[in-house]
Amino acid sequence: MFLGRLVSVLAGLLCALACYGFARCLYDRRTALLSAVMLLGIPGFAKIFRNSRPDMEFAAGIMLACWLVVWGMARREGWKRQVLFLSAGAAFGLANLSKGPYGIFYAIFPLAV
């Protein structure tokens, strides 16, 4: 049970770290730290955080992808920006894979609508 929950805990901490980085790109350091701490204090987030379900891995992948896109948009250099965008795509792909065989529908559904 410990190893199953460990993955969710690490994904939740990665989600909080990505929230800090995302807010750091847009605001100052104090606001970014406050937003990451507030994310960890949300009751629904804490409930998913301590259960071993793939929802936290999905949330961490999406948050990481958002942070990498915003960080890439702030860059002026060509190859560093491309690496950040490719990493964001990989994070989104891994988030979709964490949902199992139905993860592909998260990418296809916006195209169908």
Backbone hydrogen bonds, N-H to C=O, Kabsch-Sander energy under -0.5 kcal/mol:
donor,donor_aa,acceptor,acceptor_aa,energy
5,R,1,M,-2.0
6,L,2,F,-2.0
7,V,3,L,-1.3
8,S,4,G,-0.9
9,V,5,R,-2.4
10,L,6,L,-2.6
11,A,7,V,-2.3
12,G,8,S,-2.3
13,L,9,V,-2.3
14,L,10,L,-2.2
15,C,11,A,-2.1
16,A,12,G,-2.1
17,L,13,L,-2.3
18,A,14,L,-2.6
19,C,15,C,-2.1
20,Y,16,A,-2.1
21,G,17,L,-2.4
22,F,18,A,-2.7
23,A,19,C,-2.5
24,R,20,Y,-2.2
25,C,21,G,-1.6
26,L,22,F,-0.9
27,Y,23,A,-3.3
32,A,28,D,-1.9
33,L,29,R,-2.3
34,L,30,R,-2.2
35,S,31,T,-2.2
36,A,32,A,-2.0
37,V,33,L,-2.2
38,M,34,L,-2.4
39,L,35,S,-1.9
40,L,36,A,-1.6
41,G,37,V,-1.0
42,I,38,M,-0.5
42,I,39,L,-1.0
46,A,42,I,-2.5
47,K,43,P,-2.0
48,I,44,G,-1.9
49,F,45,F,-2.2
50,R,46,A,-1.5
51,N,47,K,-0.6
51,N,48,I,-0.6
53,R,51,N,-1.3
56,M,53,R,-0.9
58,F,54,P,-2.0
59,A,55,D,-2.4
60,A,56,M,-2.4
61,G,57,E,-2.2
62,I,58,F,-2.2
63,M,59,A,-2.6
64,L,60,A,-2.5
65,A,61,G,-2.2
66,C,62,I,-2.4
67,W,63,M,-2.3
68,L,64,L,-2.4
69,V,65,A,-2.0
70,V,66,C,-2.3
71,W,67,W,-2.7
72,G,68,L,-2.2
73,M,69,V,-2.2
74,A,70,V,-1.2
75,R,71,W,-0.7
75,R,72,G,-0.7
81,R,77,E,-1.0
82,Q,78,G,-2.0
83,V,79,W,-2.0
84,L,80,K,-2.0
85,F,81,R,-2.2
86,L,82,Q,-2.5
87,S,83,V,-2.3
88,A,84,L,-2.0
89,G,85,F,-2.0
90,A,86,L,-2.1
91,A,87,S,-2.3
92,F,88,A,-2.2
93,G,89,G,-2.3
94,L,90,A,-2.5
95,A,91,A,-1.9
96,N,92,F,-2.1
97,L,93,G,-2.1
98,S,94,L,-1.4
99,K,95,A,-0.5
99,K,96,N,-1.0
100,G,97,L,-1.6
102,Y,99,K,-0.6
103,G,100,G,-1.9
104,I,101,P,-0.6
105,F,102,Y,-1.2
106,Y,103,G,-1.0
107,A,103,G,-0.6
107,A,104,I,-0.7
108,I,104,I,-1.8
109,F,105,F,-2.5
111,L,108,I,-0.9
112,A,108,I,-1.4
113,V,109,F,-1.4
